[in-house]
């Protein structure tokens, strides 16, 4: 499908993600990934901070409010807590979490997993998979839209983790 992959290898596409456990019927599946030149311990706090803001195009999905550029020291996320905030609205719920490794949430029927994969030489792969039950035509539109927004989000998280690593 158009826009279903960005920055991921075939192996990363074929691996299991926590969001797969929440959508059992055929669904739109999209994968995104970025290499972060920082250890996983520096990446995870930024993933966990997605609870505060979308970190994408703030002028679109955050009504012009700037996503925080400093870590605020949030505790690790917990199942049942809000997943994110955009435009001042609390959105979605966390459905699965393994602190330091993955955060999975749901928003409007979509399930998404952020997975932090340590690599050699203090680098990290930050992977995102989104699944949603939908028809093919709606799915194509969602896939392209998600590609634009998720790409910006992952690149922003990468930049912040690289800049502010301990």
N, C-alpha and C positions, 0 to 999 in steps of 0.2 A: 504494500500500500504506500502511496505517496506520503512522505514525511514520517514514516514509522520508525526510522532509525537515524540517530545522529551521534557520532563519536563513540560508538560501541563496536566491539568485535563480535564475530559469530559465537564465540564461547560465552561472552557476556549476555547475548540474547538467549542462548539455550539454557543458561543456569536458572535455578529456581529462585523466585522472589517471594517475600511474604504476601504481597498483594494477590498473588495467584490463588491463595487459599480463600479469598473472599468473592471471587467471580467464577462460577462453575460452568456457565453456558458459554457458547462462543461469544467472543468479545473483541472489541478494538484493543490492541496491544501496541504500545509504543515504548521505545527504549531510548534513553539519552545517557551520555557519559562524558566525563572530562577527567583529565589527569591533573592533579593538584601537586605542586612542588612543595609539599609540606606533609609532615607525618599525620596519620589518622587522628591522633590526639588533638591536633590543631584544626582539623576539618570538622570533627563531630560537633563542637559547640556552635558552629555556624549552621549546621543542619538542624540542630535542636532549636536554634533561634528562629527558624522559619515559623515557629508559633507566633512570633510578633509581627511579621511582615512578609510579603511575598518575594522580595529580593529580585523582582523581574523589572519590567518597565513600570516604575512607580507612577508615572503620569497616566498610565492606562489602568493598572489593576490595584492601585493604592490611592486613587484620587489625588495624585500629586504629592502625597506625603512621602517623604524619603524614608526608605527602609534603614534601620539603624546601621551605622558603620563602625560601631564599637560593640564588643560583647558586653552584655548586661549581667552576666552571672546567673542565668536561669538554672534551676535544678533540672535534673534529667526529666524528660517527659514521661508521662504515665498514661496507660490505656484509659480512655474515657475523657481525657482533657481535650480542649479545643486543639484543632490541628494547625490552623493559621489565622491570621487577621489580615484583612485587606479593606482599605477604605474606611477603617474604623469599625468594621463588622467582624465579629468572631465567626469563623467558618469551619465546618467539618469537625470531625472527631478523630483522635488517635485510636487506632484499632490494634496495633501491635508495635512493640518497641523492644529493642535490645540495646541498651545504652552503649554508645561508642561504636555500634555496628549497623543498626538500621532503625528507621522511623517509618511507619506505615500509617497513613491516614485515609479518610474518605471525605469527599466533598461532592455533593449533588450526584451521587451514584457512581462516581469514579473512585477508584482505589489507587493509591500511589505509594510506592516504596522507594525511599532514599537508602542506598546501601553504601557503606564506607568500607572500601577494600584496601588494606595496607599493601604497599608494594616495596620493592627494594629501594635503598638509598633515600629514605625519608620522603617518598612520594606516595600518593594515595589515588586510587580510582574512586571517583564519586559517581555512582550509578543511580539512575532514576528509571523506574518502570511504572507506567500508568496503564490500568485496564478499566474498561467500562463496557457494559452490555449496551449495544446500540446496533442500528442497521448500518450497512456498508456506506451509504451516501452521507449520512450524518457523521459517521466515523471518519471519512476522508476529510471533511471540514474540520473536525475536532483535532485530527492528527496534525494538520498543517498549522492550525492555531496554536496547539500545544508546542509544536516544534519551535515556533518563534519565541513564545514566552518562556518555555523551559530552558531553552538554550541560553537566553539572557540570564535566567536565574542561576543556572549552574556556573556560568562564567563569572557572575558577580560573587557567588560563594567561593569560587576558586581564588579570585583576586583578593578577597578579604582574608581567607585562610592563609594565603601566601604572605600577605602583608603583616598580619598580626600573629604569626606563629610564635610560640614561646621560645 
